[in-house]
Amino acid sequence: MEDGRPPGTADKQALLAGLSSRNEKALLEAWRSIPKLIRDGLLTAGEVKPYAAHFFNLFNSPRYADSTELWRLLRQLKRLGVVTRRHGQHFLDLLKAQDPQIRRGAWKHVTHLVDLELVTPSQVRSLTNHLLELLQPDKNSVEMWRQVPQLLERGILTPTDVKQLAERLRNFLKTKNTQERHDALDLLDRLLGPDLLDLQELKELDKTPNRTHHRNSHERLASPQPATTPRKRHANLACTKT
């Protein structure tokens, strides 16, 4: 193959054998080469597809579950026909995985699964209880909260769901950590709207006793605000550093 000739039977067998390696690093390396091999005509999607289950094993690895490269590779394999809608159940299983790291990786990229039509919004919506377990008021879940607006756009979460999460959002606002509070406000800024959390609701969430560290932002919320873009409005909501 190094001289540019099409691979013979032995060469193909060697390439395909790598797609079922038990070594995760070697397995990813083998699958990383597949899109180019298919585009160059050295392998076909039909020859690779029987090995897809081994590729999916990488998503079950805490080491790679949230790998941007792995999810990008999934999109390429879907376009090439190696991964199809028939494989959707595997990803639905990831969304309810016992290991929170694996589950977090799947939910972080769930909108890609919907956009690739590997799963449907209604299928994902039936599993949102597994997402809610990841939406906790702590620094480790801020990234998961950032998925909420996209989930709303695709009908996976509803405005009612967001309202029911108000208490958890409130707990984010109670933190004394400036960066965490900033991240929480950034999310709230994106959710503020006539059908979601509005300014009055946010002021109600902010009414907790003995909290001087957040008083300045509360005063800003209580004052009339001019129409602004989301980014400018966020600046208006920002808390003073403690």
Phi, psi and chi 1 to 4 in degrees:
 res  aa     phi    psi   chi1   chi2   chi3   chi4
   1 MET       -  -24.7  -71.8  178.8   19.0      -
   2 GLU   -68.7  -23.9  -67.7 -178.7   -2.9      -
   3 ASP   -88.0    7.3   56.6   10.7      -      -
   4 GLY    91.5   -5.3      -      -      -      -
   5 ARG   -74.2  150.8  -67.5  176.5  -59.2  162.0
   6 PRO   -59.3  145.7  -22.5   33.4      -      -
   7 PRO   -69.2  141.7   27.0  -35.5      -      -
   8 GLY   -82.5 -175.2      -      -      -      -
   9 THR   -59.6  -43.4  -59.5      -      -      -
  10 ALA   -64.3  -39.8      -      -      -      -
  11 ASP   -63.6  -44.4  -66.7  -35.5      -      -
  12 LYS   -63.0  -41.6  -78.0 -168.7  175.1 -175.9
  13 GLN   -61.6  -38.0  -71.4  178.4  -16.5      -
  14 ALA   -67.4  -41.7      -      -      -      -
  15 LEU   -64.1  -46.0  -70.7  171.5      -      -
  16 LEU   -68.6  -33.5  -65.0  172.8      -      -
  17 ALA   -62.5  -34.5      -      -      -      -
  18 GLY   -65.8  -21.1      -      -      -      -
  19 LEU   -75.8   -4.4  -59.4 -179.4      -      -
  20 SER  -124.2   21.2   57.4      -      -      -
  21 SER   -58.0  144.7  172.7      -      -      -
  22 ARG   -85.7  -10.1  -65.8 -175.1  178.4 -177.9
  23 ASN   -89.2  118.7  179.8  -73.5      -      -
  24 GLU   -59.8  -43.1  -71.3 -177.1  -12.3      -
  25 LYS   -63.0  -44.3 -175.1  176.2 -179.6  179.7
  26 ALA   -67.3  -36.1      -      -      -      -
  27 LEU   -64.0  -46.2 -176.6   62.5      -      -
  28 LEU   -63.3  -40.5  177.6   58.6      -      -
  29 GLU   -61.5  -42.3 -175.2   64.1   31.3      -
  30 ALA   -64.2  -44.6      -      -      -      -
  31 TRP   -71.7  -27.7  -81.6   97.0      -      -
  32 ARG   -60.9  -30.3 -176.0 -175.1  -72.1  136.1
  33 SER   -84.0  -13.1   67.8      -      -      -
  34 ILE   -62.8  -47.9  -69.5  -58.2      -      -
  35 PRO   -53.1  -44.4  -28.9   38.2      -      -
  36 LYS   -67.6  -40.9 -173.9  176.2 -172.2  -55.1
  37 LEU   -62.0  -38.0  -70.0  172.3      -      -
  38 ILE   -71.1  -44.5  -68.1  178.0      -      -
  39 ARG   -62.7  -33.3  -72.5 -167.2  -64.3  -93.4
  40 ASP   -82.8   -2.7  -69.1  -12.5      -      -
  41 GLY    80.1   13.3      -      -      -      -
  42 LEU   -82.2  -26.3  -57.5  179.4      -      -
  43 LEU  -137.7  162.2  -71.0  174.0      -      -
  44 THR  -114.6  158.2   68.0      -      -      -
  45 ALA   -59.1  -36.6      -      -      -      -
  46 GLY   -64.0  -34.3      -      -      -      -
  47 GLU   -73.1  -31.5  -69.4  171.9  -38.9      -
  48 VAL   -86.0  -33.2  175.1      -      -      -
  49 LYS   -52.9  -38.9 -169.1 -179.9  -64.1 -175.6
  50 PRO   -60.9  -15.4  -25.8   36.9      -      -
  51 TYR   -98.4    4.5  -63.2   85.0      -      -
  52 ALA   -58.1  -33.5      -      -      -      -
  53 ALA   -58.1  -33.6      -      -      -      -
  54 HIS   -70.7  -35.5  -60.5  -75.3      -      -
  55 PHE   -64.0  -41.4  171.2   65.1      -      -
  56 PHE   -63.9  -25.8  -61.9  147.1      -      -
  57 ASN   -59.7  -27.5  -75.9  -19.9      -      -
  58 LEU   -64.9  -30.7  -69.8  168.9      -      -
  59 PHE   -72.8  -18.6  -67.2   91.5      -      -
  60 ASN   -89.4    6.4  -74.2  -46.9      -      -
  61 SER  -100.3  123.8  164.9      -      -      -
  62 PRO   -56.0  -25.8  -26.5   36.7      -      -
  63 ARG   -69.1  -36.0  179.6 -179.4 -178.9 -177.4
  64 TYR  -116.4   -2.4  -66.0  111.6      -      -
  65 ALA   -55.9  -31.3      -      -      -      -
  66 ASP  -111.6   21.7 -167.9   23.8      -      -
  67 SER   -73.0  119.4  167.0      -      -      -
  68 THR   -59.4  -38.3  -59.5      -      -      -
  69 GLU   -63.2  -41.8  179.2 -174.2    9.6      -
  70 LEU   -63.5  -43.3 -174.8   61.0      -      -
  71 TRP   -70.3  -32.1  -72.7   91.3      -      -
  72 ARG   -66.6  -39.4 -174.3 -175.0  -57.2  119.5
  73 LEU   -64.2  -36.1 -177.3   55.2      -      -
  74 LEU   -58.9  -44.9  171.3   65.7      -      -
  75 ARG   -60.6  -39.8  -68.5 -165.6  -68.7  -87.3
  76 GLN   -65.6  -43.8  -64.8  175.7    2.7      -
  77 LEU   -67.1  -31.6  -65.1  174.5      -      -
  78 LYS   -66.9  -45.0  172.8   61.7  166.2   57.5
  79 ARG   -62.6  -32.8  -73.3 -164.5  -64.3  -91.7
  80 LEU   -83.5   -7.0  -67.8  168.9      -      -
  81 GLY    88.1    7.2      -      -      -      -
  82 VAL   -75.8  -41.0  174.7      -      -      -
  83 VAL  -105.5  132.9  177.0      -      -      -
  84 THR  -130.7  175.8   68.8      -      -      -
  85 ARG   -59.2  -25.2 -173.3  177.3  -63.0 -176.7
  86 ARG   -64.1  -17.5  -66.1  179.5   60.6 -177.1
  87 HIS   -90.4    4.1  -63.3  121.2      -      -
  88 GLY   -58.1  -33.9      -      -      -      -
  89 GLN   -60.3  -33.5 -174.5   57.8   50.7      -
  90 HIS   -59.8  -41.9  172.4   80.0      -      -
  91 PHE   -74.5  -31.4  -63.4  100.1      -      -
  92 LEU   -63.8  -36.6  -66.6  174.3      -      -
  93 ASP   -66.4  -35.3  -69.7  -19.8      -      -
  94 LEU   -63.2  -34.8  -69.8  176.9      -      -
  95 LEU   -67.0  -16.0  -64.7  174.3      -      -
  96 LYS  -123.1   24.5   53.9 -176.7  178.3 -180.0
  97 ALA   -61.0  146.9      -      -      -      -
  98 GLN   -65.8  -40.8  -68.9  -77.5  -23.6      -
  99 ASP   -72.1  117.1 -172.9  -46.7      -      -
 100 PRO   -61.7  -29.0   20.0  -30.8      -      -
 101 GLN   -69.1  -40.7 -170.2  169.2  -13.3      -
 102 ILE   -67.6  -43.7  -66.9  173.3      -      -
 103 ARG   -63.8  -40.4 -174.6  163.7   17.7  119.1
 104 ARG   -62.4  -41.6 -173.3  176.6  -66.3  110.4
 105 GLY   -61.2  -40.8      -      -      -      -
 106 ALA   -67.2  -44.5      -      -      -      -
 107 TRP   -69.3  -30.9  -81.2  104.0      -      -
 108 LYS   -63.3  -31.1 -179.1  179.8  175.3 -178.2
 109 HIS  -111.0   13.8  -61.6  -84.6      -      -
 110 VAL   -63.0  -31.2   70.2      -      -      -
 111 THR   -65.3  -30.1   54.4      -      -      -
 112 HIS   -66.7  -39.4  -62.3  -47.9      -      -
 113 LEU   -62.2  -39.8  -63.6  175.3      -      -
 114 VAL   -68.3  -45.5  172.1      -      -      -
 115 ASP   -64.0  -31.7  -65.9  -15.1      -      -
 116 LEU   -81.6   -3.2  -70.5  171.2      -      -
 117 GLU    61.6   30.6  -61.5 -176.1  -20.0      -
 118 LEU   -82.5  -27.7  -69.1  173.0      -      -
 119 VAL  -138.2  162.1  -61.8      -      -      -
 120 THR  -104.5  157.0   66.1      -      -      -
 121 PRO   -56.2  -38.1  -28.8   37.4      -      -
 122 SER   -67.4  -36.2   60.2      -      -      -
 123 GLN   -64.0  -42.7  -73.6  176.6  -45.7      -
 124 VAL   -68.8  -40.1  176.7      -      -      -
 125 ARG   -59.8  -33.2  176.7  158.8  177.9   74.3
 126 SER   -68.1  -10.4   68.5      -      -      -
 127 LEU  -113.0   10.7  -60.8  173.7      -      -
 128 THR   -64.9  -18.2   51.9      -      -      -
 129 ASN   -61.6  -29.3   58.9  -54.5      -      -
 130 HIS   -74.6  -26.6  -61.3  -75.8      -      -
 131 LEU   -73.2  -41.5  167.2   66.0      -      -
 132 LEU   -59.8  -29.4  -61.4 -177.5      -      -
 133 GLU   -66.0  -23.0  -65.5  173.3    5.2      -
 134 LEU   -90.2  -14.9  -59.6  174.6      -      -
 135 LEU   -90.8   74.8  -66.8  175.5      -      -
 136 GLN  -107.6  155.6  -61.2  -62.0  -31.4      -
 137 PRO   -79.9   67.0   30.8  -36.3      -      -
 138 ASP  -144.2  165.9   59.7   61.7      -      -
 139 LYS   -64.1  -25.0   61.9 -178.5  179.5 -179.4
 140 ASN   -74.6  -13.9  -64.0  -38.4      -      -
 141 SER  -108.1    0.5   65.6      -      -      -
 142 VAL   -55.8  -42.2  169.0      -      -      -
 143 GLU   -62.7  -34.9 -165.5  168.2   17.1      -
 144 MET   -69.1  -38.1  -66.7  -52.5  -54.3      -
 145 TRP   -60.8  -31.5  -79.6   97.4      -      -
 146 ARG   -66.5  -16.2  -72.1  175.2  179.3  154.7
 147 GLN   -78.6  -18.0  -51.9  -54.0  -47.6      -
 148 VAL   -55.4  -48.6  170.8      -      -      -
 149 PRO   -57.6  -39.2  -27.0   37.3      -      -
 150 GLN   -68.5  -36.1  -63.6 -177.2   58.0      -
 151 LEU   -67.4  -33.7  -62.4  178.1      -      -
 152 LEU   -66.2  -43.1  -79.2  163.3      -      -
 153 GLU   -60.6  -33.9  -70.4  174.5    3.4      -
 154 ARG   -95.6    5.8  -70.4  163.8  175.9   77.7
 155 GLY    76.6   13.9      -      -      -      -
 156 ILE   -79.8  -38.8  -65.9  170.1      -      -
 157 LEU  -113.5  154.6  -68.8  179.0      -      -
 158 THR  -115.3  163.6   67.8      -      -      -
 159 PRO   -54.8  -34.2  -30.2   38.3      -      -
 160 THR   -62.9  -40.8  -60.4      -      -      -
 161 ASP   -59.2  -43.5  -66.8  -34.5      -      -
 162 VAL   -65.2  -41.7  175.3      -      -      -
 163 LYS   -61.1  -36.0  -71.8  178.7 -178.9  -69.2
 164 GLN   -70.3  -17.6  -68.9  175.0  -12.4      -
 165 LEU   -90.5    6.0  -67.5  170.4      -      -
 166 ALA   -56.7  -39.6      -      -      -      -
 167 GLU   -63.1  -37.3 -179.6   60.2   30.2      -
 168 ARG   -69.0  -37.7  -62.5 -175.0 -168.6 -174.2
 169 LEU   -63.6  -38.1  -67.3  173.1      -      -
 170 ARG   -60.2  -42.2  170.7 -175.9  176.7  177.5
 171 ASN   -64.1  -31.9  -72.7  -25.7      -      -
 172 PHE   -63.0  -40.8 -100.0  128.4      -      -
 173 LEU   -68.3  -20.1  -67.3  176.6      -      -
 174 LYS   -80.7  -13.4  -68.9  165.9   61.0  176.4
 175 THR   -64.1  147.8  179.5      -      -      -
 176 LYS   -91.8   -5.7  -66.2 -176.8  178.8 -179.6
 177 ASN   -80.2  118.9 -178.3  -73.7      -      -
 178 THR   -59.4  -44.4  -57.5      -      -      -
 179 GLN   -66.4  -42.7 -176.4   57.8   50.5      -
 180 GLU   -63.8  -39.8  -69.4  175.9   27.0      -
 181 ARG   -65.8  -39.5 -167.6  164.0   62.5 -114.6
 182 HIS   -61.1  -45.4  174.8   86.5      -      -
 183 ASP   -62.4  -40.7  -69.8  -22.4      -      -
 184 ALA   -64.1  -42.9      -      -      -      -
 185 LEU   -66.5  -35.1  -76.1  167.4      -      -
 186 ASP   -61.5  -43.1 -175.5   65.8      -      -
 187 LEU   -65.6  -47.1  172.8   68.3      -      -
 188 LEU   -59.7  -36.8  -75.3  164.0      -      -
 189 ASP   -58.6  -39.5 -173.6   30.6      -      -
 190 ARG   -74.5  -24.4  -62.4  176.9   64.7 -174.9
 191 LEU   -90.9  -16.3  -66.1  179.6      -      -
 192 LEU   -62.0  128.5  -71.7  171.8      -      -
 193 GLY   178.6  168.6      -      -      -      -
 194 PRO   -62.3  -26.5   23.0  -34.6      -      -
 195 ASP  -102.8   -2.2  -62.1  -39.4      -      -
 196 LEU  -122.4 -141.4  -60.8  173.9      -      -
 197 LEU   -73.7  124.9  -64.6  175.9      -      -
 198 ASP  -104.5  176.8   56.8   27.3      -      -
 199 LEU   -59.9  -39.5  -71.6  173.6      -      -
 200 GLN   -63.8  -41.9 -175.8   57.5   42.2      -
 201 GLU   -63.2  -41.8  -78.3 -174.6  -74.2      -
 202 LEU   -63.7  -37.4 -173.8   53.1      -      -
 203 LYS   -64.6  -37.8  -75.3 -171.3  -71.4 -175.5
 204 GLU   -65.2  -39.6  -69.1  -60.4  -41.3      -
 205 LEU   -64.6  -28.1  -66.4  178.7      -      -
 206 ASP   -85.4   -0.9 -158.9   33.7      -      -
 207 LYS   -87.9   83.1  -71.5  179.9 -180.0  177.9
 208 THR  -126.2  143.8   55.4      -      -      -
 209 PRO   -71.1  156.2   27.7  -35.5      -      -
 210 ASN    56.4   45.3  -58.7  -39.1      -      -
 211 ARG  -129.1   83.1  -69.0 -152.7    4.1 -101.9
 212 THR   -78.7  -23.0   57.8      -      -      -
 213 HIS   -67.0  -17.4   66.5  -85.5      -      -
 214 HIS  -114.6    7.5 -151.2   26.7      -      -
 215 ARG   -64.1  -39.7 -175.9  175.4  -61.2  164.4
 216 ASN   -61.2  -41.6  -72.8  -16.2      -      -
 217 SER   -67.5  -34.8   70.3      -      -      -
 218 HIS   -63.6  -40.2 -172.8  -68.4      -      -
 219 GLU   -65.4  -37.1  -69.6  171.1   -7.4      -
 220 ARG   -64.7  -40.6  -69.2 -170.2 -177.2   97.2
 221 LEU   -65.2  -34.3  -69.9  172.2      -      -
 222 ALA   -73.4  -20.3      -      -      -      -
 223 SER   -89.1  147.5  -56.9      -      -      -
 224 PRO   -58.8  137.3  -21.0   32.5      -      -
 225 GLN  -116.6  137.2  -62.2  -68.0  -36.2      -
 226 PRO   -70.1  158.6   27.4  -35.8      -      -
 227 ALA   -62.9  129.6      -      -      -      -
 228 THR  -139.3  165.9   59.5      -      -      -
 229 THR   -74.2  161.8   61.4      -      -      -
 230 PRO   -53.0  -40.8  -28.9   35.5      -      -
 231 ARG   -68.8  -40.6 -179.5   54.2   52.3 -166.2
 232 LYS   -68.1  -37.9  -70.8 -179.3  179.7  178.5
 233 ARG   -64.4  -35.8 -179.0  176.3   62.7 -164.3
 234 HIS   -61.4  -40.1  173.4   64.1      -      -
 235 ALA   -61.0  -35.8      -      -      -      -
 236 ASN   -68.0  -28.7  -69.3  -21.0      -      -
 237 LEU   -87.0  -14.0  -69.3  175.4      -      -
 238 ALA   -58.7  144.0      -      -      -      -
 239 CYS   -86.8  154.9  -55.2      -      -      -
 240 THR   -72.6  147.6   57.2      -      -      -
 241 LYS   -74.1  136.4 -173.1  173.0 -179.0  180.0
 242 THR   -95.2      -   56.1      -      -      -
